[in-house]
Amino acid sequence: MTAPDKNEESLSEMFDRGLGLQEEIENSPEPSNSPEYQNKVKKGILILEDATRFVSSLDLFSRNENYKELETSHLKYFLLPVLLADLNSRLTEGERENIVEICQIYYIDFLTRTNDYGFGDVRIPVLKTMKKEGDQEGSEDHQTKPGSRIPDLNKMNSEREEKMARFREKKEVELEIKRLKELVIDPASRDDDLIRNLQINMIKRFRSIALEELDSLHMEIDILHHRRELRAGRVEAEPVKPARPLQPIIITKDNLQKEMYGLGYPSLPVLSVDEFYDHRSNI
């Protein structure tokens, strides 16, 4: 590859500005619906969209390459779609279903691209959208009522183990990123290998985040769909069951102990073991 020119240097500055804003927003104590917070989000989106157009015009990536063949200065641009997904997910204006779809597209693009370049081979969830108004009932996910399917316990255990492994890996990667950032600050210790290692670990961290967020966005799509069906009168709201009042129960071994303990707790229900289980089965 050719050495970076002035255009690529200005692209680098643009990207760093967008990344800095995303990190500031991610760690911001401001309310997410405040005008200041939302203005930062919109500004970050515009900067990163411009950087994405810039990368496309420079044609920095080729699908038949591995990330190990790429220059260190180009690695960070893999983060563009995932950063845009993160910022778009924080928008409070506009139709939420449109925002959810856009975020999914960005996350899927990021995971697909990083898979293609050899960062790993994760299973990428499909894009999940809502049916338009007036359409027939959609996918199996929308047709199936909660609790109507027999859960696949093996699949649930496998997914749980996968998520736990991903969580542990993400925590390890975050510690490594923190260590590398502290080293990069010092010009005396900064070199290409150090910066490259930092960029690769940032990509790994965001791959875990992208998978987590896609799971959340899929659940949100189901919730948005159900709310729309409720508003349109196509489904009925489930009746709210009255809450069972909380009350301590003294459990005794038999009726003799029940009579004895009942004297000490006149205002509380005192049940024998058999009565307790009969009581539970009737709730």
Phi, psi and omega per residue, in radians:
M1 nan 2.714 -3.127
T2 -1.388 2.786 3.124
A3 -1.203 2.626 3.141
P4 -1.022 2.369 3.078
D5 -1.789 -2.993 -3.074
K6 -1.123 -0.623 3.125
N7 -1.083 -0.773 -3.135
E8 -1.164 -0.583 3.103
E9 -1.167 -0.719 3.114
S10 -1.227 -0.547 3.041
L11 -1.110 -0.736 3.129
S12 -1.049 -0.744 3.124
E13 -1.130 -0.712 3.128
M14 -1.105 -0.797 3.132
F15 -1.079 -0.814 -3.110
D16 -1.052 -0.615 3.109
R17 -1.169 -0.743 3.107
G18 -1.150 -0.735 3.109
L19 -1.108 -0.727 3.113
G20 -1.055 -0.700 3.110
L21 -1.161 -0.733 3.137
Q22 -1.077 -0.747 3.141
E23 -1.179 -0.641 3.088
E24 -1.125 -0.733 3.140
I25 -1.178 -0.739 -3.119
E26 -1.037 -0.603 -3.095
N27 -1.802 0.195 -3.065
S28 -1.302 2.391 3.055
P29 -1.472 -0.100 -3.106
E30 -1.161 2.604 3.029
P31 -1.052 2.414 -3.056
S32 -1.170 -0.335 3.134
N33 -1.711 0.114 3.133
S34 -1.296 2.606 3.136
P35 -1.004 -0.690 -3.122
E36 -1.101 -0.797 3.141
Y37 -1.084 -0.853 -3.112
Q38 -1.126 -0.608 3.090
N39 -1.125 -0.676 3.089
K40 -1.134 -0.732 3.123
V41 -1.040 -0.836 -3.116
K42 -1.138 -0.683 3.111
K43 -1.110 -0.773 3.115
G44 -1.060 -0.717 3.129
I45 -1.079 -0.797 -3.133
L46 -1.077 -0.750 -3.140
I47 -1.098 -0.813 -3.082
L48 -1.269 -0.521 3.031
E49 -1.150 -0.731 3.089
D50 -1.096 -0.710 3.131
A51 -1.133 -0.637 3.116
T52 -1.128 -0.759 3.100
R53 -1.081 -0.686 3.137
F54 -1.075 -0.818 3.135
V55 -1.078 -0.725 3.133
S56 -1.097 -0.721 -3.115
S57 -1.201 -0.524 -3.137
L58 -1.464 -0.249 3.102
D59 0.938 0.995 -3.049
L60 -1.367 -0.426 -3.017
F61 -2.004 2.568 3.047
S62 -2.224 2.357 -3.027
R63 -1.113 -0.365 -3.095
N64 -1.605 0.262 3.136
E65 -1.767 2.805 2.970
N66 -1.871 2.617 -3.091
Y67 -1.045 -0.432 3.128
K68 -1.162 -0.362 3.135
E69 -1.517 -0.204 -3.050
L70 -1.462 2.641 3.050
E71 -1.164 2.575 3.139
T72 -1.015 -0.665 -3.085
S73 -1.144 -0.282 -3.112
H74 -1.693 -0.308 -3.022
L75 -1.031 -0.665 -3.041
K76 -1.117 -0.376 -3.110
Y77 -1.257 -0.221 2.992
F78 -1.051 -0.454 -3.057
L79 -1.356 -0.185 -3.046
L80 -0.939 -0.918 -3.107
P81 -1.138 -0.620 -3.109
V82 -1.278 -0.563 3.058
L83 -1.188 -0.684 3.102
L84 -1.167 -0.637 3.070
A85 -1.090 -0.799 -3.121
D86 -1.055 -0.810 -3.099
L87 -1.217 -0.721 3.128
N88 -1.089 -0.600 -3.133
S89 -1.144 -0.328 -3.105
R90 -1.597 -0.073 3.122
L91 -1.191 2.431 3.107
T92 -1.900 -0.110 3.106
E93 -1.746 2.668 3.101
G94 1.611 2.988 -3.136
E95 -1.228 2.183 -3.067
R96 -1.093 -0.659 -3.123
E97 -1.097 -0.582 3.089
N98 -1.194 -0.714 3.118
I99 -1.105 -0.755 -3.134
V100 -1.082 -0.705 3.132
E101 -1.165 -0.754 3.122
I102 -1.064 -0.764 -3.135
C103 -1.090 -0.730 3.095
Q104 -1.043 -0.763 -3.130
I105 -1.041 -0.775 3.136
Y106 -1.134 -0.795 -3.127
Y107 -1.105 -0.760 -3.139
I108 -1.130 -0.704 3.104
D109 -1.070 -0.759 3.139
F110 -1.094 -0.829 -3.120
L111 -1.158 -0.693 3.120
T112 -1.107 -0.794 -3.105
R113 -1.143 -0.748 -3.124
T114 -1.252 -0.549 2.992
N115 -1.077 -0.821 -3.100
D116 -1.047 -0.564 -3.078
Y117 -1.654 0.177 2.978
G118 1.552 0.300 3.087
F119 -1.352 -0.136 -3.106
G120 2.634 -3.079 -3.121
D121 -2.441 1.135 -3.127
V122 -1.367 2.682 3.057
R123 -1.335 2.109 -3.050
I124 -1.672 2.135 3.103
P125 -1.088 2.658 3.124
V126 -1.387 2.806 3.061
L127 -1.213 2.234 -3.120
K128 -1.997 2.115 -3.087
T129 -2.143 2.922 3.069
M130 -1.624 2.559 3.041
K131 -1.222 2.600 3.094
K132 -1.263 2.787 3.115
E133 -0.987 2.332 3.063
G134 1.556 -0.201 3.097
D135 -1.209 2.768 3.035
Q136 -1.189 2.873 3.134
E137 -0.923 2.465 -2.973
G138 -1.574 -2.284 -2.980
S139 -1.200 2.992 3.128
E140 -1.026 -0.566 -3.129
D141 -1.079 -0.631 -3.096
H142 -1.481 -0.392 -3.133
Q143 -1.442 -0.513 -3.035
T144 -1.490 2.193 3.109
K145 -1.406 2.592 3.129
P146 -0.975 2.335 3.085
G147 1.507 -0.069 -3.090
S148 -1.511 -0.235 3.111
R149 -1.814 2.550 3.046
I150 -1.313 2.142 -3.088
P151 -1.168 2.473 3.063
D152 -1.515 1.729 -3.033
L153 -1.122 -0.653 3.122
N154 -1.107 -0.736 3.124
K155 -1.158 -0.725 3.141
M156 -1.094 -0.739 3.123
N157 -1.141 -0.722 3.132
S158 -1.100 -0.769 -3.140
E159 -1.155 -0.678 3.121
R160 -1.126 -0.766 3.117
E161 -1.107 -0.678 3.125
E162 -1.113 -0.737 -3.140
K163 -1.174 -0.695 3.120
M164 -1.125 -0.732 3.105
A165 -1.104 -0.705 3.131
R166 -1.161 -0.667 3.119
F167 -1.109 -0.801 3.135
R168 -1.102 -0.728 3.137
E169 -1.107 -0.719 -3.127
K170 -1.099 -0.712 3.128
K171 -1.112 -0.721 3.103
E172 -1.113 -0.742 3.140
V173 -1.127 -0.704 3.140
E174 -1.115 -0.657 3.073
L175 -1.133 -0.699 3.123
E176 -1.164 -0.689 3.105
I177 -1.077 -0.762 3.123
K178 -1.053 -0.751 3.137
R179 -1.125 -0.766 -3.099
L180 -1.198 -0.660 3.117
K181 -1.097 -0.657 3.106
E182 -1.137 -0.612 3.118
L183 -1.291 -0.662 -3.098
V184 -1.149 -0.509 -3.138
I185 -1.050 -0.613 -3.103
D186 -1.452 1.981 -3.126
P187 -1.024 -0.504 -3.101
A188 -1.175 -0.543 -3.100
S189 -1.765 -0.079 -3.070
R190 -1.367 2.211 3.021
D191 -2.538 3.090 -3.043
D192 -1.095 -0.714 -3.119
D193 -1.112 -0.682 -3.138
L194 -1.151 -0.819 3.138
I195 -1.127 -0.695 3.133
R196 -1.092 -0.775 3.128
N197 -1.084 -0.684 3.098
L198 -1.102 -0.805 -3.126
Q199 -1.091 -0.743 -3.125
I200 -1.123 -0.724 3.129
N201 -1.195 -0.587 3.071
M202 -1.143 -0.684 3.098
I203 -1.131 -0.740 3.117
K204 -1.069 -0.741 3.141
R205 -1.080 -0.779 -3.098
F206 -1.260 -0.401 3.031
R207 -1.132 -0.753 3.086
S208 -1.109 -0.756 3.140
I209 -1.086 -0.735 -3.114
A210 -1.059 -0.738 3.122
L211 -1.141 -0.718 3.110
E212 -1.105 -0.777 -3.095
E213 -1.191 -0.632 3.101
L214 -1.111 -0.678 3.055
D215 -1.034 -0.787 -3.129
S216 -1.147 -0.713 -3.121
L217 -1.170 -0.622 3.082
H218 -1.112 -0.728 3.098
M219 -1.155 -0.658 3.140
E220 -1.136 -0.662 3.096
I221 -1.018 -0.762 3.121
D222 -1.074 -0.725 3.141
I223 -1.152 -0.786 3.126
L224 -1.087 -0.707 3.115
H225 -1.098 -0.788 -3.121
H226 -1.113 -0.706 3.119
R227 -1.090 -0.727 -3.140
R228 -1.140 -0.697 3.112
E229 -1.132 -0.640 3.086
L230 -1.111 -0.811 -3.135
R231 -1.082 -0.618 -3.116
A232 -1.427 -0.115 3.132
G233 1.344 0.271 -3.129
R234 -1.474 -0.272 3.021
V235 -2.365 2.751 3.133
E236 -1.786 2.487 3.093
A237 -1.189 2.423 3.113
E238 -1.215 2.368 3.137
P239 -1.094 2.447 -3.141
V240 -1.410 2.131 3.117
K241 -1.320 2.364 3.107
P242 -1.099 2.419 -3.124
A243 -1.190 2.370 3.108
R244 -1.319 2.173 -3.105
P245 -1.082 2.394 3.102
L246 -1.334 2.304 -3.126
Q247 -2.708 2.281 3.123
P248 -1.215 2.528 3.117
I249 -2.182 2.236 3.089
I250 -1.561 2.085 -3.108
I251 -1.727 2.261 3.113
T252 -2.085 2.891 -3.064
K253 -1.303 -0.689 -3.067
D254 -2.655 -3.105 -3.081
N255 -1.149 -0.548 3.131
L256 -1.127 -0.835 3.097
Q257 -1.135 -0.594 3.124
K258 -1.033 -0.790 3.140
E259 -1.133 -0.673 -3.110
M260 -1.202 -0.852 -3.115
Y261 -1.236 -0.485 -3.124
G262 -1.112 -0.460 3.111
L263 -1.170 -0.542 -3.104
G264 -1.500 -0.331 -3.116
Y265 -2.251 1.173 -3.028
P266 -1.108 -0.433 -3.074
S267 -1.666 -0.025 -3.091
L268 -1.964 2.579 3.065
P269 -1.221 2.277 3.112
V270 -2.050 2.092 -3.046
L271 -2.127 2.547 2.947
S272 -1.324 2.933 -3.124
V273 -1.006 -0.805 -3.129
D274 -1.089 -0.732 3.138
E275 -1.151 -0.626 -3.129
F276 -1.073 -0.836 -3.112
Y277 -1.226 -0.575 3.033
D278 -1.111 -0.702 3.122
H279 -1.106 -0.770 -3.123
R280 -1.136 -0.659 -3.097
S281 -1.210 -0.336 3.132
N282 -1.643 -0.042 -3.112
I283 -1.376 nan nan
